[in-house]
Amino acid sequence: MRSDTKWIIGTIIPAILVVAGPLSVQITGVNVQIDDLNSRLERLETDVRGMDAGLRGAEVAFARVDQRLETLERALLPAPTSES
């Protein structure tokens, strides 16, 4: 092996190691942030599902009120007269 080759290899390998250390720390930090984001999204999804269930309950209750109102209207209000 020529001395130039040894010098290049001797320079490149430590440079790669110097860059790899901080890069590894950055990747770990990004992974932590992604994990935090995933947990926040899961909580948000749980909240949305809870609101969806509550909304369904309200829809059912309003449908019952609407049905009762229609029944009362039919029983209490006079039928419309047709003018011909």
PyMOL commands that set and color helices and strands:
alter all, ss='L'
color gray80, all
select helices_A, chain A and resi 3-76
alter helices_A, ss='H'
color red, helices_A
deselect
rebuild
show_as cartoon
